[in-house]
Amino acid sequence: MRILILISIGLLLYIIIANLLFKDGALLTMATVEMVRCSHCGMHIPENKSVRSEENFYCSQAHFDEHHKVN
């Protein structure tokens, strides 16, 4: 009987915490970020942190400049 009460309390706490954390899908949307590959060095970075030129992405302004100086 004691085990059932403890399991019930644990389940109730889990449901309450899960509802508070995932309210309006806030954590789910934060976790999904598009990753892109730097055209110069190949490192993968979040798209919103990259430098973009047409369809190419770069991890920094320096790599953008180097790539366009060479090519």
PDB file of N, CA, C and O in Angstrom:
ATOM      1  N   MET A   1       0.825  -1.189   0.000  1.00  0.00           N
ATOM      2  CA  MET A   1       0.000   0.000   0.000  1.00  0.00           C
ATOM      3  C   MET A   1       0.873   1.258   0.000  1.00  0.00           C
ATOM      4  O   MET A   1       0.575   2.227  -0.699  1.00  0.00           O
ATOM      5  N   ARG A   2       1.952   1.237   0.788  1.00  0.00           N
ATOM      6  CA  ARG A   2       2.845   2.375   0.879  1.00  0.00           C
ATOM      7  C   ARG A   2       3.527   2.644  -0.475  1.00  0.00           C
ATOM      8  O   ARG A   2       3.735   3.796  -0.857  1.00  0.00           O
ATOM      9  N   ILE A   3       3.865   1.583  -1.178  1.00  0.00           N
ATOM     10  CA  ILE A   3       4.517   1.712  -2.486  1.00  0.00           C
ATOM     11  C   ILE A   3       3.575   2.385  -3.484  1.00  0.00           C
ATOM     12  O   ILE A   3       4.011   3.234  -4.261  1.00  0.00           O
ATOM     13  N   LEU A   4       2.306   2.024  -3.473  1.00  0.00           N
ATOM     14  CA  LEU A   4       1.331   2.643  -4.381  1.00  0.00           C
ATOM     15  C   LEU A   4       1.188   4.139  -4.108  1.00  0.00           C
ATOM     16  O   LEU A   4       1.067   4.932  -5.042  1.00  0.00           O
ATOM     17  N   ILE A   5       1.199   4.519  -2.860  1.00  0.00           N
ATOM     18  CA  ILE A   5       1.099   5.938  -2.511  1.00  0.00           C
ATOM     19  C   ILE A   5       2.338   6.694  -2.994  1.00  0.00           C
ATOM     20  O   ILE A   5       2.217   7.789  -3.543  1.00  0.00           O
ATOM     21  N   LEU A   6       3.520   6.125  -2.796  1.00  0.00           N
ATOM     22  CA  LEU A   6       4.749   6.763  -3.256  1.00  0.00           C
ATOM     23  C   LEU A   6       4.797   6.874  -4.778  1.00  0.00           C
ATOM     24  O   LEU A   6       5.220   7.899  -5.314  1.00  0.00           O
ATOM     25  N   ILE A   7       4.370   5.834  -5.465  1.00  0.00           N
ATOM     26  CA  ILE A   7       4.325   5.877  -6.933  1.00  0.00           C
ATOM     27  C   ILE A   7       3.335   6.930  -7.398  1.00  0.00           C
ATOM     28  O   ILE A   7       3.612   7.663  -8.348  1.00  0.00           O
ATOM     29  N   SER A   8       2.193   7.016  -6.746  1.00  0.00           N
ATOM     30  CA  SER A   8       1.178   8.019  -7.111  1.00  0.00           C
ATOM     31  C   SER A   8       1.699   9.432  -6.896  1.00  0.00           C
ATOM     32  O   SER A   8       1.488  10.303  -7.740  1.00  0.00           O
ATOM     33  N   ILE A   9       2.374   9.668  -5.781  1.00  0.00           N
ATOM     34  CA  ILE A   9       2.945  10.995  -5.514  1.00  0.00           C
ATOM     35  C   ILE A   9       4.026  11.335  -6.534  1.00  0.00           C
ATOM     36  O   ILE A   9       4.082  12.463  -7.024  1.00  0.00           O
ATOM     37  N   GLY A  10       4.876  10.378  -6.853  1.00  0.00           N
ATOM     38  CA  GLY A  10       5.921  10.592  -7.858  1.00  0.00           C
ATOM     39  C   GLY A  10       5.342  10.903  -9.222  1.00  0.00           C
ATOM     40  O   GLY A  10       5.829  11.802  -9.908  1.00  0.00           O
ATOM     41  N   LEU A  11       4.322  10.185  -9.624  1.00  0.00           N
ATOM     42  CA  LEU A  11       3.669  10.430 -10.914  1.00  0.00           C
ATOM     43  C   LEU A  11       3.013  11.800 -10.940  1.00  0.00           C
ATOM     44  O   LEU A  11       3.101  12.509 -11.943  1.00  0.00           O
ATOM     45  N   LEU A  12       2.370  12.173  -9.873  1.00  0.00           N
ATOM     46  CA  LEU A  12       1.731  13.484  -9.785  1.00  0.00           C
ATOM     47  C   LEU A  12       2.768  14.602  -9.890  1.00  0.00           C
ATOM     48  O   LEU A  12       2.557  15.583 -10.603  1.00  0.00           O
ATOM     49  N   LEU A  13       3.885  14.452  -9.180  1.00  0.00           N
ATOM     50  CA  LEU A  13       4.956  15.448  -9.263  1.00  0.00           C
ATOM     51  C   LEU A  13       5.531  15.537 -10.678  1.00  0.00           C
ATOM     52  O   LEU A  13       5.796  16.630 -11.179  1.00  0.00           O
ATOM     53  N   TYR A  14       5.717  14.404 -11.306  1.00  0.00           N
ATOM     54  CA  TYR A  14       6.231  14.387 -12.687  1.00  0.00           C
ATOM     55  C   TYR A  14       5.293  15.128 -13.627  1.00  0.00           C
ATOM     56  O   TYR A  14       5.749  15.925 -14.448  1.00  0.00           O
ATOM     57  N   ILE A  15       4.000  14.883 -13.522  1.00  0.00           N
ATOM     58  CA  ILE A  15       3.016  15.542 -14.382  1.00  0.00           C
ATOM     59  C   ILE A  15       3.015  17.051 -14.145  1.00  0.00           C
ATOM     60  O   ILE A  15       2.972  17.828 -15.099  1.00  0.00           O
ATOM     61  N   ILE A  16       3.060  17.461 -12.899  1.00  0.00           N
ATOM     62  CA  ILE A  16       3.061  18.891 -12.589  1.00  0.00           C
ATOM     63  C   ILE A  16       4.314  19.571 -13.128  1.00  0.00           C
ATOM     64  O   ILE A  16       4.224  20.632 -13.745  1.00  0.00           O
ATOM     65  N   ILE A  17       5.473  18.978 -12.904  1.00  0.00           N
ATOM     66  CA  ILE A  17       6.730  19.568 -13.373  1.00  0.00           C
ATOM     67  C   ILE A  17       6.792  19.594 -14.896  1.00  0.00           C
ATOM     68  O   ILE A  17       7.231  20.586 -15.478  1.00  0.00           O
ATOM     69  N   ALA A  18       6.362  18.528 -15.542  1.00  0.00           N
ATOM     70  CA  ALA A  18       6.371  18.480 -17.006  1.00  0.00           C
ATOM     71  C   ALA A  18       5.459  19.549 -17.587  1.00  0.00           C
ATOM     72  O   ALA A  18       5.809  20.182 -18.582  1.00  0.00           O
ATOM     73  N   ASN A  19       4.304  19.759 -16.985  1.00  0.00           N
ATOM     74  CA  ASN A  19       3.383  20.790 -17.478  1.00  0.00           C
ATOM     75  C   ASN A  19       3.964  22.185 -17.293  1.00  0.00           C
ATOM     76  O   ASN A  19       3.757  23.052 -18.142  1.00  0.00           O
ATOM     77  N   LEU A  20       4.679  22.418 -16.211  1.00  0.00           N
ATOM     78  CA  LEU A  20       5.277  23.729 -15.987  1.00  0.00           C
ATOM     79  C   LEU A  20       6.433  23.985 -16.950  1.00  0.00           C
ATOM     80  O   LEU A  20       6.574  25.095 -17.465  1.00  0.00           O
ATOM     81  N   LEU A  21       7.258  22.973 -17.197  1.00  0.00           N
ATOM     82  CA  LEU A  21       8.413  23.148 -18.072  1.00  0.00           C
ATOM     83  C   LEU A  21       8.044  23.266 -19.546  1.00  0.00           C
ATOM     84  O   LEU A  21       8.650  24.052 -20.275  1.00  0.00           O
ATOM     85  N   PHE A  22       7.078  22.510 -19.980  1.00  0.00           N
ATOM     86  CA  PHE A  22       6.734  22.482 -21.395  1.00  0.00           C
ATOM     87  C   PHE A  22       5.484  23.274 -21.712  1.00  0.00           C
ATOM     88  O   PHE A  22       4.838  23.031 -22.731  1.00  0.00           O
ATOM     89  N   LYS A  23       5.135  24.214 -20.858  1.00  0.00           N
ATOM     90  CA  LYS A  23       3.952  25.044 -21.090  1.00  0.00           C
ATOM     91  C   LYS A  23       4.145  25.839 -22.372  1.00  0.00           C
ATOM     92  O   LYS A  23       5.174  26.495 -22.534  1.00  0.00           O
ATOM     93  N   ASP A  24       3.208  25.799 -23.262  1.00  0.00           N
ATOM     94  CA  ASP A  24       3.226  26.467 -24.566  1.00  0.00           C
ATOM     95  C   ASP A  24       4.372  25.998 -25.457  1.00  0.00           C
ATOM     96  O   ASP A  24       4.714  26.678 -26.425  1.00  0.00           O
ATOM     97  N   GLY A  25       4.961  24.868 -25.155  1.00  0.00           N
ATOM     98  CA  GLY A  25       6.035  24.333 -25.986  1.00  0.00           C
ATOM     99  C   GLY A  25       7.288  25.188 -25.979  1.00  0.00           C
ATOM    100  O   GLY A  25       8.079  25.115 -26.919  1.00  0.00           O
ATOM    101  N   ALA A  26       7.493  25.993 -24.952  1.00  0.00           N
ATOM    102  CA  ALA A  26       8.622  26.919 -24.904  1.00  0.00           C
ATOM    103  C   ALA A  26       9.959  26.190 -24.995  1.00  0.00           C
ATOM    104  O   ALA A  26      10.828  26.606 -25.761  1.00  0.00           O
ATOM    105  N   LEU A  27      10.141  25.129 -24.244  1.00  0.00           N
ATOM    106  CA  LEU A  27      11.411  24.418 -24.279  1.00  0.00           C
ATOM    107  C   LEU A  27      11.593  23.649 -25.575  1.00  0.00           C
ATOM    108  O   LEU A  27      12.718  23.486 -26.047  1.00  0.00           O
ATOM    109  N   LEU A  28      10.520  23.186 -26.143  1.00  0.00           N
ATOM    110  CA  LEU A  28      10.630  22.436 -27.391  1.00  0.00           C
ATOM    111  C   LEU A  28      11.072  23.342 -28.527  1.00  0.00           C
ATOM    112  O   LEU A  28      11.871  22.921 -29.363  1.00  0.00           O
ATOM    113  N   THR A  29      10.580  24.572 -28.585  1.00  0.00           N
ATOM    114  CA  THR A  29      10.962  25.465 -29.672  1.00  0.00           C
ATOM    115  C   THR A  29      12.376  26.000 -29.486  1.00  0.00           C
ATOM    116  O   THR A  29      13.053  26.284 -30.474  1.00  0.00           O
ATOM    117  N   MET A  30      12.838  26.145 -28.254  1.00  0.00           N
ATOM    118  CA  MET A  30      14.198  26.613 -28.025  1.00  0.00           C
ATOM    119  C   MET A  30      15.217  25.571 -28.464  1.00  0.00           C
ATOM    120  O   MET A  30      16.318  25.928 -28.883  1.00  0.00           O
ATOM    121  N   ALA A  31      14.879  24.315 -28.379  1.00  0.00           N
ATOM    122  CA  ALA A  31      15.823  23.252 -28.672  1.00  0.00           C
ATOM    123  C   ALA A  31      16.023  23.023 -30.169  1.00  0.00           C
ATOM    124  O   ALA A  31      17.011  22.399 -30.556  1.00  0.00           O
ATOM    125  N   THR A  32      15.138  23.497 -31.005  1.00  0.00           N
ATOM    126  CA  THR A  32      15.250  23.251 -32.436  1.00  0.00           C
ATOM    127  C   THR A  32      15.887  24.448 -33.131  1.00  0.00           C
ATOM    128  O   THR A  32      15.252  25.485 -33.325  1.00  0.00           O
ATOM    129  N   VAL A  33      17.157  24.284 -33.503  1.00  0.00           N
ATOM    130  CA  VAL A  33      17.907  25.319 -34.200  1.00  0.00           C
ATOM    131  C   VAL A  33      18.530  24.669 -35.432  1.00  0.00           C
ATOM    132  O   VAL A  33      19.152  23.612 -35.330  1.00  0.00           O
ATOM    133  N   GLU A  34      18.369  25.287 -36.574  1.00  0.00           N
ATOM    134  CA  GLU A  34      18.942  24.773 -37.814  1.00  0.00           C
ATOM    135  C   GLU A  34      20.462  24.932 -37.785  1.00  0.00           C
ATOM    136  O   GLU A  34      20.974  26.025 -37.545  1.00  0.00           O
ATOM    137  N   MET A  35      21.176  23.837 -38.029  1.00  0.00           N
ATOM    138  CA  MET A  35      22.642  23.865 -38.065  1.00  0.00           C
ATOM    139  C   MET A  35      23.099  23.910 -39.519  1.00  0.00           C
ATOM    140  O   MET A  35      22.540  23.227 -40.377  1.00  0.00           O
ATOM    141  N   VAL A  36      24.125  24.723 -39.788  1.00  0.00           N
ATOM    142  CA  VAL A  36      24.684  24.846 -41.136  1.00  0.00           C
ATOM    143  C   VAL A  36      26.184  24.608 -41.076  1.00  0.00           C
ATOM    144  O   VAL A  36      26.798  24.698 -40.013  1.00  0.00           O
ATOM    145  N   ARG A  37      26.761  24.306 -42.220  1.00  0.00           N
ATOM    146  CA  ARG A  37      28.186  23.988 -42.317  1.00  0.00           C
ATOM    147  C   ARG A  37      28.931  25.181 -42.897  1.00  0.00           C
ATOM    148  O   ARG A  37      28.520  25.743 -43.913  1.00  0.00           O
ATOM    149  N   CYS A  38      30.027  25.566 -42.254  1.00  0.00           N
ATOM    150  CA  CYS A  38      30.861  26.663 -42.755  1.00  0.00           C
ATOM    151  C   CYS A  38      31.492  26.226 -44.077  1.00  0.00           C
ATOM    152  O   CYS A  38      32.090  25.153 -44.163  1.00  0.00           O
ATOM    153  N   SER A  39      31.355  27.057 -45.098  1.00  0.00           N
ATOM    154  CA  SER A  39      31.897  26.727 -46.419  1.00  0.00           C
ATOM    155  C   SER A  39      33.414  26.799 -46.460  1.00  0.00           C
ATOM    156  O   SER A  39      34.028  26.307 -47.407  1.00  0.00           O
ATOM    157  N   HIS A  40      34.025  27.399 -45.456  1.00  0.00           N
ATOM    158  CA  HIS A  40      35.485  27.527 -45.439  1.00  0.00           C
ATOM    159  C   HIS A  40      36.154  26.404 -44.651  1.00  0.00           C
ATOM    160  O   HIS A  40      37.064  25.747 -45.157  1.00  0.00           O
ATOM    161  N   CYS A  41      35.706  26.180 -43.407  1.00  0.00           N
ATOM    162  CA  CYS A  41      36.391  25.198 -42.550  1.00  0.00           C
ATOM    163  C   CYS A  41      35.581  23.929 -42.294  1.00  0.00           C
ATOM    164  O   CYS A  41      36.131  22.931 -41.827  1.00  0.00           O
ATOM    165  N   GLY A  42      34.288  23.955 -42.592  1.00  0.00           N
ATOM    166  CA  GLY A  42      33.459  22.770 -42.418  1.00  0.00           C
ATOM    167  C   GLY A  42      32.830  22.612 -41.047  1.00  0.00           C
ATOM    168  O   GLY A  42      32.122  21.634 -40.809  1.00  0.00           O
ATOM    169  N   MET A  43      33.071  23.549 -40.137  1.00  0.00           N
ATOM    170  CA  MET A  43      32.494  23.457 -38.796  1.00  0.00           C
ATOM    171  C   MET A  43      30.982  23.720 -38.858  1.00  0.00           C
ATOM    172  O   MET A  43      30.531  24.593 -39.600  1.00  0.00           O
ATOM    173  N   HIS A  44      30.213  22.969 -38.082  1.00  0.00           N
ATOM    174  CA  HIS A  44      28.768  23.162 -38.018  1.00  0.00           C
ATOM    175  C   HIS A  44      28.435  24.168 -36.928  1.00  0.00           C
ATOM    176  O   HIS A  44      28.924  24.068 -35.803  1.00  0.00           O
ATOM    177  N   ILE A  45      27.592  25.144 -37.275  1.00  0.00           N
ATOM    178  CA  ILE A  45      27.202  26.212 -36.358  1.00  0.00           C
ATOM    179  C   ILE A  45      25.712  26.484 -36.519  1.00  0.00           C
ATOM    180  O   ILE A  45      25.128  26.138 -37.547  1.00  0.00           O
ATOM    181  N   PRO A  46      25.085  27.103 -35.507  1.00  0.00           N
ATOM    182  CA  PRO A  46      23.674  27.475 -35.653  1.00  0.00           C
ATOM    183  C   PRO A  46      23.515  28.510 -36.771  1.00  0.00           C
ATOM    184  O   PRO A  46      24.340  29.411 -36.918  1.00  0.00           O
ATOM    185  N   GLU A  47      22.450  28.368 -37.549  1.00  0.00           N
ATOM    186  CA  GLU A  47      22.235  29.271 -38.682  1.00  0.00           C
ATOM    187  C   GLU A  47      22.141  30.728 -38.239  1.00  0.00           C
ATOM    188  O   GLU A  47      22.627  31.616 -38.940  1.00  0.00           O
ATOM    189  N   ASN A  48      21.528  30.985 -37.096  1.00  0.00           N
ATOM    190  CA  ASN A  48      21.364  32.365 -36.658  1.00  0.00           C
ATOM    191  C   ASN A  48      22.673  33.003 -36.186  1.00  0.00           C
ATOM    192  O   ASN A  48      22.716  34.217 -35.986  1.00  0.00           O
ATOM    193  N   LYS A  49      23.740  32.222 -36.003  1.00  0.00           N
ATOM    194  CA  LYS A  49      25.051  32.748 -35.614  1.00  0.00           C
ATOM    195  C   LYS A  49      26.009  32.827 -36.799  1.00  0.00           C
ATOM    196  O   LYS A  49      27.147  33.269 -36.636  1.00  0.00           O
ATOM    197  N   SER A  50      25.577  32.409 -37.983  1.00  0.00           N
ATOM    198  CA  SER A  50      26.466  32.331 -39.133  1.00  0.00           C
ATOM    199  C   SER A  50      26.445  33.625 -39.947  1.00  0.00           C
ATOM    200  O   SER A  50      25.543  34.454 -39.827  1.00  0.00           O
ATOM    201  N   VAL A  51      27.482  33.761 -40.784  1.00  0.00           N
ATOM    202  CA  VAL A  51      27.550  34.837 -41.771  1.00  0.00           C
ATOM    203  C   VAL A  51      27.136  34.198 -43.091  1.00  0.00           C
ATOM    204  O   VAL A  51      27.693  33.175 -43.489  1.00  0.00           O
ATOM    205  N   ARG A  52      26.166  34.796 -43.768  1.00  0.00           N
ATOM    206  CA  ARG A  52      25.617  34.174 -44.968  1.00  0.00           C
ATOM    207  C   ARG A  52      25.956  34.984 -46.213  1.00  0.00           C
ATOM    208  O   ARG A  52      25.910  36.214 -46.208  1.00  0.00           O
ATOM    209  N   SER A  53      26.297  34.269 -47.274  1.00  0.00           N
ATOM    210  CA  SER A  53      26.536  34.869 -48.581  1.00  0.00           C
ATOM    211  C   SER A  53      25.873  33.982 -49.619  1.00  0.00           C
ATOM    212  O   SER A  53      26.335  32.872 -49.882  1.00  0.00           O
ATOM    213  N   GLU A  54      24.788  34.473 -50.210  1.00  0.00           N
ATOM    214  CA  GLU A  54      23.965  33.711 -51.141  1.00  0.00           C
ATOM    215  C   GLU A  54      23.553  32.393 -50.497  1.00  0.00           C
ATOM    216  O   GLU A  54      22.813  32.409 -49.513  1.00  0.00           O
ATOM    217  N   GLU A  55      24.009  31.237 -51.020  1.00  0.00           N
ATOM    218  CA  GLU A  55      23.630  29.962 -50.398  1.00  0.00           C
ATOM    219  C   GLU A  55      24.732  29.407 -49.494  1.00  0.00           C
ATOM    220  O   GLU A  55      24.587  28.309 -48.956  1.00  0.00           O
ATOM    221  N   ASN A  56      25.827  30.142 -49.318  1.00  0.00           N
ATOM    222  CA  ASN A  56      26.939  29.704 -48.474  1.00  0.00           C
ATOM    223  C   ASN A  56      26.833  30.302 -47.077  1.00  0.00           C
ATOM    224  O   ASN A  56      26.341  31.415 -46.889  1.00  0.00           O
ATOM    225  N   PHE A  57      27.311  29.529 -46.101  1.00  0.00           N
ATOM    226  CA  PHE A  57      27.338  29.973 -44.711  1.00  0.00           C
ATOM    227  C   PHE A  57      28.779  29.930 -44.211  1.00  0.00           C
ATOM    228  O   PHE A  57      29.567  29.090 -44.644  1.00  0.00           O
ATOM    229  N   TYR A  58      29.121  30.842 -43.295  1.00  0.00           N
ATOM    230  CA  TYR A  58      30.456  30.910 -42.720  1.00  0.00           C
ATOM    231  C   TYR A  58      30.343  31.065 -41.215  1.00  0.00           C
ATOM    232  O   TYR A  58      29.403  31.679 -40.712  1.00  0.00           O
ATOM    233  N   CYS A  59      31.324  30.494 -40.489  1.00  0.00           N
ATOM    234  CA  CYS A  59      31.268  30.543 -39.030  1.00  0.00           C
ATOM    235  C   CYS A  59      31.714  31.894 -38.489  1.00  0.00           C
ATOM    236  O   CYS A  59      31.426  32.216 -37.336  1.00  0.00           O
ATOM    237  N   SER A  60      32.411  32.692 -39.294  1.00  0.00           N
ATOM    238  CA  SER A  60      32.867  34.010 -38.836  1.00  0.00           C
ATOM    239  C   SER A  60      33.063  34.932 -40.035  1.00  0.00           C
ATOM    240  O   SER A  60      33.114  34.490 -41.182  1.00  0.00           O
ATOM    241  N   GLN A  61      33.170  36.215 -39.740  1.00  0.00           N
ATOM    242  CA  GLN A  61      33.439  37.196 -40.796  1.00  0.00           C
ATOM    243  C   GLN A  61      34.817  36.960 -41.393  1.00  0.00           C
ATOM    244  O   GLN A  61      35.018  37.176 -42.589  1.00  0.00           O
ATOM    245  N   ALA A  62      35.769  36.520 -40.576  1.00  0.00           N
ATOM    246  CA  ALA A  62      37.126  36.244 -41.068  1.00  0.00           C
ATOM    247  C   ALA A  62      37.112  35.124 -42.110  1.00  0.00           C
ATOM    248  O   ALA A  62      37.791  35.231 -43.132  1.00  0.00           O
ATOM    249  N   HIS A  63      36.357  34.061 -41.871  1.00  0.00           N
ATOM    250  CA  HIS A  63      36.285  32.969 -42.849  1.00  0.00           C
ATOM    251  C   HIS A  63      35.554  33.417 -44.115  1.00  0.00           C
ATOM    252  O   HIS A  63      35.902  32.990 -45.216  1.00  0.00           O
ATOM    253  N   PHE A  64      34.567  34.255 -43.966  1.00  0.00           N
ATOM    254  CA  PHE A  64      33.885  34.822 -45.132  1.00  0.00           C
ATOM    255  C   PHE A  64      34.887  35.604 -45.980  1.00  0.00           C
ATOM    256  O   PHE A  64      34.949  35.426 -47.196  1.00  0.00           O
ATOM    257  N   ASP A  65      35.673  36.475 -45.330  1.00  0.00           N
ATOM    258  CA  ASP A  65      36.656  37.293 -46.044  1.00  0.00           C
ATOM    259  C   ASP A  65      37.735  36.441 -46.688  1.00  0.00           C
ATOM    260  O   ASP A  65      38.092  36.669 -47.844  1.00  0.00           O
ATOM    261  N   GLU A  66      38.271  35.442 -45.946  1.00  0.00           N
ATOM    262  CA  GLU A  66      39.303  34.553 -46.493  1.00  0.00           C
ATOM    263  C   GLU A  66      38.795  33.785 -47.709  1.00  0.00           C
ATOM    264  O   GLU A  66      39.488  33.691 -48.721  1.00  0.00           O
ATOM    265  N   HIS A  67      37.597  33.244 -47.609  1.00  0.00           N
ATOM    266  CA  HIS A  67      37.036  32.452 -48.691  1.00  0.00           C
ATOM    267  C   HIS A  67      36.830  33.302 -49.947  1.00  0.00           C
ATOM    268  O   HIS A  67      37.061  32.820 -51.056  1.00  0.00           O
ATOM    269  N   HIS A  68      36.410  34.528 -49.794  1.00  0.00           N
ATOM    270  CA  HIS A  68      36.157  35.384 -50.960  1.00  0.00           C
ATOM    271  C   HIS A  68      37.448  36.013 -51.476  1.00  0.00           C
ATOM    272  O   HIS A  68      37.500  36.430 -52.633  1.00  0.00           O
ATOM    273  N   LYS A  69      38.485  36.091 -50.652  1.00  0.00           N
ATOM    274  CA  LYS A  69      39.775  36.588 -51.119  1.00  0.00           C
ATOM    275  C   LYS A  69      40.450  35.550 -51.996  1.00  0.00           C
ATOM    276  O   LYS A  69      41.060  35.895 -53.008  1.00  0.00           O
ATOM    277  N   VAL A  70      40.344  34.257 -51.612  1.00  0.00           N
ATOM    278  CA  VAL A  70      40.984  33.161 -52.341  1.00  0.00           C
ATOM    279  C   VAL A  70      40.221  32.865 -53.613  1.00  0.00           C
ATOM    280  O   VAL A  70      40.831  32.644 -54.659  1.00  0.00           O
ATOM    281  N   ASN A  71      38.880  32.856 -53.547  1.00  0.00           N
ATOM    282  CA  ASN A  71      38.065  32.475 -54.704  1.00  0.00           C
ATOM    283  C   ASN A  71      37.689  33.657 -55.530  1.00  0.00           C
ATOM    284  O   ASN A  71      37.003  33.511 -56.541  1.00  0.00           O
TER     285      ASN A  71
END
